[in-house]
């Protein structure tokens, strides 16, 4: 049995890209909410590996967590996944909290500096 390893290379301008190591022609499927997606491209590279590309449909990017899975269509084995976080789902996210704290700290620094100038 051929073991497949799919390694992400980048996510750029809405296109997920990866390199698949497989001796045989792969049969992959990309899904979102258990529904197959169109546009998954698999092309053989010069070094005998497979370039995998998936343009993420813009209509699937929305509030919440949107998870995409790339798997072997023959065995169902998940090979890679990625997610987008957006909208209100981030309100409780630690990164959003840090950004809010930074903004408040900047405001306090400006107010403190103004106070120091006025009382000097």
MDAnalysis code that builds the backbone (N, CA, C; Angstrom):
import MDAnalysis as mda
import numpy as np

u = mda.Universe.empty(360, n_residues=120, atom_resindex=np.repeat(np.arange(120), 3), trajectory=True)
u.add_TopologyAttr("name", ["N", "CA", "C"] * 120)
u.add_TopologyAttr("resid", np.arange(1, 121))
u.add_TopologyAttr("resname", ["UNK", "UNK", "UNK", "UNK", "UNK", "UNK", "UNK", "UNK", "UNK", "UNK", "UNK", "UNK", "UNK", "UNK", "UNK", "UNK", "UNK", "UNK", "UNK", "UNK", "UNK", "UNK", "UNK", "UNK", "UNK", "UNK", "UNK", "UNK", "UNK", "UNK", "UNK", "UNK", "UNK", "UNK", "UNK", "UNK", "UNK", "UNK", "UNK", "UNK", "UNK", "UNK", "UNK", "UNK", "UNK", "UNK", "UNK", "UNK", "UNK", "UNK", "UNK", "UNK", "UNK", "UNK", "UNK", "UNK", "UNK", "UNK", "UNK", "UNK", "UNK", "UNK", "UNK", "UNK", "UNK", "UNK", "UNK", "UNK", "UNK", "UNK", "UNK", "UNK", "UNK", "UNK", "UNK", "UNK", "UNK", "UNK", "UNK", "UNK", "UNK", "UNK", "UNK", "UNK", "UNK", "UNK", "UNK", "UNK", "UNK", "UNK", "UNK", "UNK", "UNK", "UNK", "UNK", "UNK", "UNK", "UNK", "UNK", "UNK", "UNK", "UNK", "UNK", "UNK", "UNK", "UNK", "UNK", "UNK", "UNK", "UNK", "UNK", "UNK", "UNK", "UNK", "UNK", "UNK", "UNK", "UNK", "UNK", "UNK"])
u.atoms.positions = np.array([
    [0.828, -1.186, 0.000],
    [0.000, 0.000, 0.000],
    [0.871, 1.248, 0.000],
    [0.519, 2.198, -0.835],
    [1.270, 3.436, -0.973],
    [0.940, 4.373, 0.181],
    [1.978, 4.834, 0.891],
    [1.711, 5.798, 1.957],
    [1.850, 7.203, 1.395],
    [0.864, 8.035, 1.668],
    [0.847, 9.396, 1.148],
    [1.075, 10.381, 2.279],
    [1.911, 11.371, 2.007],
    [2.159, 12.439, 2.958],
    [1.949, 13.759, 2.226],
    [1.005, 14.564, 2.724],
    [0.706, 15.859, 2.136],
    [1.213, 16.940, 3.083],
    [2.135, 17.758, 2.586],
    [2.752, 18.804, 3.385],
    [2.371, 20.163, 2.837],
    [1.811, 21.007, 3.685],
    [1.441, 22.356, 3.270],
    [2.702, 23.150, 2.964],
    [2.681, 23.881, 1.843],
    [3.791, 24.768, 1.529],
    [3.432, 26.216, 1.793],
    [2.174, 26.591, 1.488],
    [1.748, 27.950, 1.792],
    [0.256, 28.122, 1.547],
    [-0.265, 29.203, 2.107],
    [-1.624, 29.674, 1.834],
    [-1.434, 31.111, 1.404],
    [-1.724, 31.403, 0.131],
    [-1.440, 32.721, -0.417],
    [-2.566, 33.142, -1.343],
    [-3.099, 34.326, -1.082],
    [-4.168, 34.901, -1.897],
    [-5.341, 33.932, -2.077],
    [-5.696, 33.270, -0.991],
    [-6.850, 32.385, -1.003],
    [-6.622, 31.022, -1.632],
    [-5.366, 30.695, -1.935],
    [-5.054, 29.392, -2.535],
    [-4.158, 28.610, -1.575],
    [-4.662, 27.446, -1.140],
    [-3.877, 26.552, -0.299],
    [-3.006, 25.701, -1.220],
    [-1.717, 25.576, -0.893],
    [-0.796, 24.788, -1.710],
    [-0.023, 23.811, -0.844],
    [0.225, 22.643, -1.411],
    [0.985, 21.636, -0.697],
    [1.698, 20.705, -1.652],
    [2.537, 19.857, -1.096],
    [3.278, 18.860, -1.873],
    [2.920, 17.490, -1.322],
    [2.515, 16.603, -2.218],
    [2.126, 15.251, -1.840],
    [3.201, 14.274, -2.280],
    [3.624, 13.421, -1.350],
    [4.550, 12.346, -1.658],
    [3.728, 11.078, -1.833],
    [3.733, 10.551, -3.048],
    [2.976, 9.340, -3.351],
    [3.569, 8.709, -4.602],
    [3.715, 7.394, -4.581],
    [4.261, 6.700, -5.751],
    [3.206, 6.546, -6.838],
    [1.958, 6.460, -6.423],
    [0.856, 6.266, -7.375],
    [0.144, 7.580, -7.644],
    [-0.609, 7.617, -8.737],
    [-1.464, 8.764, -9.040],
    [-2.478, 8.922, -7.902],
    [-2.459, 10.058, -7.202],
    [-3.383, 10.213, -6.076],
    [-4.798, 10.554, -6.541],
    [-5.736, 10.153, -5.740],
    [-7.135, 10.506, -5.952],
    [-7.589, 11.227, -4.686],
    [-7.602, 12.561, -4.750],
    [-7.887, 13.370, -3.572],
    [-9.242, 14.046, -3.688],
    [-9.766, 14.396, -2.534],
    [-11.000, 15.160, -2.472],
    [-10.842, 16.218, -1.378],
    [-11.346, 17.421, -1.662],
    [-11.366, 18.492, -0.672],
    [-12.809, 18.667, -0.224],
    [-13.010, 18.829, 1.086],
    [-14.369, 18.977, 1.602],
    [-14.462, 20.143, 2.571],
    [-15.658, 20.660, 2.685],
    [-16.021, 21.686, 3.673],
    [-17.401, 21.305, 4.179],
    [-17.535, 21.133, 5.474],
    [-18.785, 20.668, 6.074],
    [-19.276, 19.374, 5.424],
    [-18.345, 18.462, 5.176],
    [-18.602, 17.144, 4.573],
    [-19.133, 17.213, 3.146],
    [-19.011, 18.379, 2.493],
    [-19.434, 18.507, 1.099],
    [-18.201, 18.671, 0.236],
    [-18.114, 17.908, -0.871],
    [-16.947, 18.017, -1.747],
    [-16.865, 19.393, -2.414],
    [-15.634, 19.853, -2.590],
    [-15.383, 21.141, -3.229],
    [-14.836, 20.940, -4.632],
    [-15.150, 21.848, -5.507],
    [-14.596, 21.846, -6.861],
    [-13.264, 22.593, -6.845],
    [-12.427, 22.335, -7.822],
    [-11.218, 23.127, -8.009],
    [-9.952, 22.584, -7.390],
    [-9.975, 21.383, -6.839],
    [-8.754, 20.801, -6.295],
    [-7.877, 20.352, -7.459],
    [-6.664, 20.888, -7.529],
    [-5.738, 20.567, -8.620],
    [-4.586, 19.717, -8.100],
    [-4.276, 18.653, -8.823],
    [-3.154, 17.780, -8.482],
    [-2.337, 17.592, -9.752],
    [-1.076, 18.048, -9.721],
    [-0.213, 17.920, -10.896],
    [1.127, 17.333, -10.482],
    [1.669, 16.497, -11.354],
    [2.962, 15.855, -11.083],
    [4.083, 16.877, -11.262],
    [5.047, 16.851, -10.348],
    [6.195, 17.747, -10.424],
    [7.373, 17.008, -11.053],
    [8.395, 17.761, -11.387],
    [9.575, 17.168, -12.035],
    [10.301, 16.168, -11.144],
    [10.201, 16.363, -9.828],
    [10.908, 15.454, -8.907],
    [10.064, 14.244, -8.507],
    [8.949, 14.008, -9.206],
    [8.138, 12.824, -8.961],
    [7.112, 12.963, -7.856],
    [6.997, 14.158, -7.291],
    [5.979, 14.392, -6.267],
    [4.758, 15.009, -6.939],
    [3.795, 15.413, -6.142],
    [2.556, 15.970, -6.668],
    [2.290, 17.325, -6.026],
    [2.055, 18.325, -6.864],
    [1.673, 19.649, -6.372],
    [0.158, 19.663, -6.206],
    [-0.287, 20.092, -5.033],
    [-1.719, 20.129, -4.729],
    [-2.103, 21.587, -4.481],
    [-3.177, 22.029, -5.142],
    [-3.659, 23.407, -4.995],
    [-5.174, 23.407, -4.839],
    [-5.627, 24.246, -3.925],
    [-7.066, 24.421, -3.736],
    [-7.354, 25.904, -3.553],
    [-8.067, 26.474, -4.524],
    [-8.531, 27.852, -4.381],
    [-9.770, 27.815, -3.495],
    [-9.694, 28.488, -2.359],
    [-10.806, 28.478, -1.411],
    [-11.926, 29.357, -1.976],
    [-13.109, 28.792, -2.149],
    [-14.224, 29.589, -2.666],
    [-14.571, 30.735, -1.709],
    [-14.579, 31.969, -2.199],
    [-14.853, 33.114, -1.318],
    [-16.197, 33.023, -0.599],
    [-17.176, 32.387, -1.222],
    [-18.494, 32.295, -0.595],
    [-18.498, 31.402, 0.646],
    [-17.427, 30.632, 0.863],
    [-17.348, 29.770, 2.043],
    [-16.652, 30.440, 3.222],
    [-16.114, 31.634, 3.002],
    [-15.453, 32.361, 4.081],
    [-16.504, 33.247, 4.741],
    [-16.773, 32.963, 6.008],
    [-17.814, 33.695, 6.727],
    [-17.505, 33.681, 8.217],
    [-18.410, 34.255, 9.002],
    [-18.231, 34.263, 10.452],
    [-18.049, 32.841, 10.975],
    [-17.268, 32.748, 12.020],
    [-17.062, 31.456, 12.654],
    [-15.793, 30.787, 12.164],
    [-15.707, 29.508, 12.437],
    [-14.560, 28.705, 12.029],
    [-14.987, 27.869, 10.829],
    [-14.270, 28.026, 9.730],
    [-14.546, 27.261, 8.518],
    [-13.364, 26.324, 8.294],
    [-13.614, 25.029, 8.354],
    [-12.557, 24.029, 8.245],
    [-12.633, 23.317, 6.906],
    [-11.479, 23.164, 6.280],
    [-11.364, 22.488, 4.991],
    [-10.460, 21.276, 5.180],
    [-10.848, 20.161, 4.564],
    [-10.096, 18.913, 4.720],
    [-9.762, 18.369, 3.345],
    [-8.516, 17.943, 3.184],
    [-8.090, 17.277, 1.955],
    [-7.783, 15.839, 2.338],
    [-8.430, 14.900, 1.654],
    [-8.265, 13.497, 2.014],
    [-8.158, 12.615, 0.776],
    [-7.724, 11.391, 1.020],
    [-7.636, 10.372, -0.026],
    [-9.060, 9.896, -0.304],
    [-9.523, 10.054, -1.532],
    [-10.910, 9.686, -1.838],
    [-11.132, 8.178, -1.827],
    [-10.062, 7.398, -1.958],
    [-10.209, 5.933, -1.947],
    [-10.359, 5.386, -0.531],
    [-9.512, 5.885, 0.394],
    [-9.505, 5.346, 1.754],
    [-10.232, 6.238, 2.752],
    [-10.435, 7.504, 2.405],
    [-11.047, 8.448, 3.333],
    [-10.076, 9.023, 4.340],
    [-8.797, 8.636, 4.243],
    [-7.786, 9.119, 5.173],
    [-7.557, 10.611, 4.984],
    [-7.644, 11.376, 6.072],
    [-7.381, 12.807, 6.040],
    [-5.880, 13.030, 5.889],
    [-5.503, 13.844, 4.909],
    [-4.090, 14.112, 4.654],
    [-3.671, 15.499, 5.116],
    [-4.600, 16.464, 5.067],
    [-4.301, 17.835, 5.499],
    [-5.612, 18.536, 5.816],
    [-5.499, 19.559, 6.643],
    [-6.663, 20.394, 6.913],
    [-6.189, 21.791, 7.258],
    [-7.075, 22.749, 7.078],
    [-6.792, 24.126, 7.449],
    [-8.114, 24.809, 7.761],
    [-8.036, 25.903, 8.500],
    [-9.253, 26.577, 8.932],
    [-9.097, 28.083, 8.823],
    [-10.224, 28.753, 8.616],
    [-10.301, 30.203, 8.650],
    [-11.162, 30.590, 9.839],
    [-10.716, 31.600, 10.587],
    [-11.485, 32.133, 11.706],
    [-11.916, 33.538, 11.335],
    [-13.183, 33.847, 11.516],
    [-13.627, 35.185, 11.160],
    [-14.822, 35.655, 11.950],
    [-14.963, 36.974, 11.962],
    [-16.148, 37.589, 12.547],
    [-16.246, 37.453, 14.039],
    [-17.459, 37.268, 14.514],
    [-17.746, 37.244, 15.949],
    [-17.063, 36.104, 16.687],
    [-16.679, 35.065, 15.979],
    [-16.021, 33.934, 16.647],
    [-14.708, 34.363, 17.284],
    [-14.113, 35.443, 16.773],
    [-12.838, 35.895, 17.317],
    [-12.984, 36.748, 18.564],
    [-14.197, 37.139, 18.903],
    [-14.389, 38.027, 20.043],
    [-13.779, 37.444, 21.312],
    [-13.826, 36.155, 21.481],
    [-13.283, 35.519, 22.672],
    [-11.865, 34.996, 22.465],
    [-11.354, 35.155, 21.270],
    [-10.029, 34.652, 20.942],
    [-8.950, 35.474, 21.651],
    [-7.940, 34.826, 22.160],
    [-6.872, 35.491, 22.910],
    [-6.150, 36.528, 22.051],
    [-6.011, 36.278, 20.754],
    [-5.334, 37.250, 19.891],
    [-6.136, 38.534, 19.792],
    [-7.439, 38.418, 19.711],
    [-8.287, 39.605, 19.667],
    [-8.176, 40.371, 20.977],
    [-8.124, 39.654, 22.089],
    [-7.976, 40.296, 23.387],
    [-6.652, 41.043, 23.487],
    [-5.586, 40.460, 22.986],
    [-4.278, 41.115, 23.017],
    [-4.320, 42.394, 22.177],
    [-4.947, 42.353, 21.017],
    [-5.064, 43.556, 20.186],
    [-5.834, 44.653, 20.916],
    [-6.910, 44.286, 21.596],
    [-7.673, 45.273, 22.360],
    [-6.826, 45.860, 23.491],
    [-6.075, 45.014, 24.174],
    [-5.209, 45.501, 25.246],
    [-4.139, 46.447, 24.710],
    [-3.575, 46.138, 23.551],
    [-2.584, 47.026, 22.938],
    [-3.185, 48.392, 22.644],
    [-4.388, 48.400, 22.094],
    [-5.052, 49.661, 21.765],
    [-5.312, 50.475, 23.033],
    [-5.766, 49.822, 24.095],
    [-6.011, 50.522, 25.351],
    [-4.713, 51.035, 25.957],
    [-3.639, 50.251, 25.868],
    [-2.350, 50.684, 26.393],
    [-1.843, 51.902, 25.626],
    [-1.996, 51.897, 24.308],
    [-1.588, 53.062, 23.515],
    [-2.363, 54.309, 23.930],
    [-3.664, 54.163, 24.169],
    [-4.495, 55.280, 24.595],
    [-4.026, 55.800, 25.959],
    [-3.725, 54.901, 26.894],
    [-3.247, 55.309, 28.213],
    [-1.884, 55.995, 28.128],
    [-1.005, 55.491, 27.266],
    [0.309, 56.125, 27.109],
    [0.159, 57.556, 26.602],
    [-0.726, 57.772, 25.626],
    [-0.941, 59.119, 25.095],
    [-1.507, 60.040, 26.181],
    [-2.471, 59.531, 26.939],
    [-3.073, 60.340, 28.003],
    [-2.041, 60.665, 29.086],
    [-1.205, 59.702, 29.440],
    [-0.179, 59.937, 30.456],
    [0.837, 60.960, 29.976],
    [1.270, 60.848, 28.739],
    [2.240, 61.820, 28.185],
    [1.640, 63.225, 28.139],
    [0.370, 63.302, 27.741],
    [-0.316, 64.612, 27.708],
    [-0.389, 65.194, 29.118],
    [-0.697, 64.351, 30.108],
    [-0.761, 64.779, 31.489],
    [0.591, 65.301, 31.957],
    [1.657, 64.586, 31.604],
    [3.015, 65.003, 32.021],
    [3.377, 66.353, 31.405],
    [3.024, 66.586, 30.153],
    [3.311, 67.850, 29.487],
    [2.519, 68.988, 30.148],
    [1.262, 68.729, 30.468],
    [0.402, 69.762, 31.038],
    [0.793, 70.125, 32.464],
    [1.315, 69.183, 33.235],
    [1.661, 69.467, 34.639],
    [3.114, 69.868, 34.816],
    [3.908, 69.841, 33.768],
    [5.334, 70.190, 33.902],
    [5.557, 71.674, 33.994],
])
